[in-house]
Amino acid sequence: MRVFSSHKELLKSVDSNKQVGLVPTMGSLHKGHLSLVERALSENEKVIVTIYVNPTQFNDISDLKKYPRNLESDLDKLRDYKNIFIYSPTDEDLYEEVVSKNYDLENLDKILEGKYRPGHFNGVATIVEKLFDIFNPNNAYFGEKDFQQLSVIKTMVKKLSISVNIISCETIREADGLAMSSRNKHMTSEERLIAGKINKFMIKVKEIYKNKKIDKVPISIIDELDSLKNCKLEYFEIENLSKHSSSLTDEGDRIFIACWIGKTRIIDNLALR
């Protein structure tokens, strides 16, 4: 494992003849991130793991300031992996000016997360395009927990004709079904118990969908979830994202959910087919 803060110095150490996998992260690593690293290592000769809290994808400056950061802990989790390079830059190494580009994401940045976090997906696309341009990876790995983000990246890659394979990796969950997230550590023990119920509501909807294809989550289930203590629901919807971007392959309907448990915002999704 070697750690770089300069992309120019990192590039000097990567053999351009080797197949390279890229795993972009914002740090505060957990088992979900490590599963991406392990998948990338199994499919590439060298892997670049980026650890960078990207400011352009935060529409709330207070959220950016409180986003968990612990580089020393992250490096400790990665220490035993061979054939990886860690890129942990400053803003200045990536941006001349810390602003987002504007992308044609069709309708993907206007629904679900896009509705509640204006500008977020342009910020995501901006940093991911920068990383692709710098490192020119053969493969790039993203978790399905952020499925809408994954779809935005696929759309951006297709529209800009970027030569990289986008690899979707399954969501890694806790024993009670809660999707692993860097933000989960912000919850109290009581809030964490409540958060563990979210996946069960998605499974309820999936069971209904199996018996009768529905295009909306039943109001009774929405009301039941919304009545949980310390839970404030933002959306709980069935969507097929390919309907909102001509660049996407139809992967069928999914349930998408976002809610606040206390002061922690949780997002998740589940395939229905």
Buried (B, 14 or more C-beta within 10 A) or exposed (E): EEBBEEBEEBBEEBEEEEEBBBBBBBBBBBEBBBBBBBBBBEBBBBBBBBBBBBBBBBEEEEEBEEBBEBBEEBBEBBEEBEEBBBBBBEBEBBBEEEEBEEBEBBEBBEBBBBEBBEBBBBBBBBBBBBBBEBBBBBBBBBBBBBBBBBBBBBBBBBBEEBEBEBBBBEBBBBEEBBBBBBBBEBBEEEBBBBBBBBBEBBEBBBEBBEEEEEEEBEEEBBEEBEEBEBBEBBBBBBBBBBEBBEBBEEBEBBBBBBBBBBEBBBBBBBBBE
